[in-house]
Amino acid sequence: MKILISDYTTPNTTEPLYLNTVLNSIDCISTIWPHNLSTFDAFDIINPDIHITHHLKLTRDLILYLQENKNIDLIINITGITQENLTNLGNVLKDVGIRPALMYVNYYDHNLTLKNTNITTILHGADVFLGYEPKQYDIDYAIFVDNKSQLSPIGESYHYVTTDEKLEKEADIFLPIVRLNHLYHNYQNVVIKYFQNEIPQLFFDAALKVNTFFDIEDRTKLDNHLNKLLGDGKHCSLQDPNSGDIKTKIMQKHTCLHRTKSLLSQLPCKEYTDKLQEIIESSTK
C-alpha cells in the first residue's frame, strides 16, 4: 500500500510526520510530499493508493489530478474548518466526482455534517519518535501560553514557553512542538494555560515526560474532554496534582501508534491494522 502525505506540520502538531513513520514501520510505502515536487510530479512519481492531507492543503491542481485518478483514496483532516467551508468543500468535491474515503477532526464533539460522509474523531497523540537530549537544567514549571494575558507566574522558578511567534518576545522560550521534546524533562511540571476545543499534542508529549496540568478558569469543556480521554478530568488540575497515572494511560491508549491505528481502522486494510496492533502490544508490555 503506497501512501502520499501532505506536510501539514504546524508549530503545534507533527501528525503528518508521525503518521508517515508509523505507516512505514508496518511495511506500507509512505512518503511525505517533497516540497520541490509539483502535484502532478509527486503523484506520477510516487503513484500512491492513498493521499492523506489537510483541508488547507487542498489545491486546484490536486483536485484536478484526483478527478482524473479516482482510484486514489483521499483522506482529509478537516480540523479548524467551519460548517460553511465544509459544505462548500463538499460541493466542490461532489461536482468533480470525488468522494473522500475519510474525513476527520482532532477533537471531540465537532458537530460538523456533510451529506453521505462520515466525519470521525482522531485525536492528537504523543509523538514517540521525537528526539531526546540529556537534561540541562532543573526548573519547577514550564508555563505554556498562547496569549499575553496568560503571563502570570507559578512557583519560585519557571519559564514561559510558547509555540506562537506572536509571543516570541514575551516568552522565555519560543519553539515549535517538533523541538520541544528536548525540553520537557528539564522541568518538574508542565502547565498549559489554554484550551481551544482540542487537547493539544503538547499535552500528550509532555505528559510522557513530566507532571502535566491545565490551568484555565473555565474547565467545563476541558473536563468533558479529559473525562472521555482519561476517565477523570481532575487528573490534570493543579488543585489535584497526584490523581492517576497519566503517563501509563497515554502509553496504553494515546500515542501516535494508536492514532494511526484509528485511521487505518476506517479503511479496508486489516493486514496493516493487525501489524500495528502487534507493535502496540509489544510497546506497552
Secondary structure, 3 states (H helix, E strand, C coil): CEEEECCCCECCECHHHHHHHHHHHCCCEEEECCCCCCHHHHHHHHCCCEEEEEHHHCCHHHHHHHHHCCCCEEEEECCCCCHHHHHHHHHHHHHCCCCCCEEEECCCCCCCCECCECEEECCCCECCCCCCCCCCCCEEEEEECCCHHHCCCCCCCEEEEECCHHHCCCCCEECCHHHHCCCHHHEEEEEECCCCCCCCHHHHHHHCCCEEEECCCCCHHHHHHHHHHHCCHHHHECCECCCCCHHHHHHHHCEHHHHHHHHHCCCCCHHHHHHHHHHHHHHCC
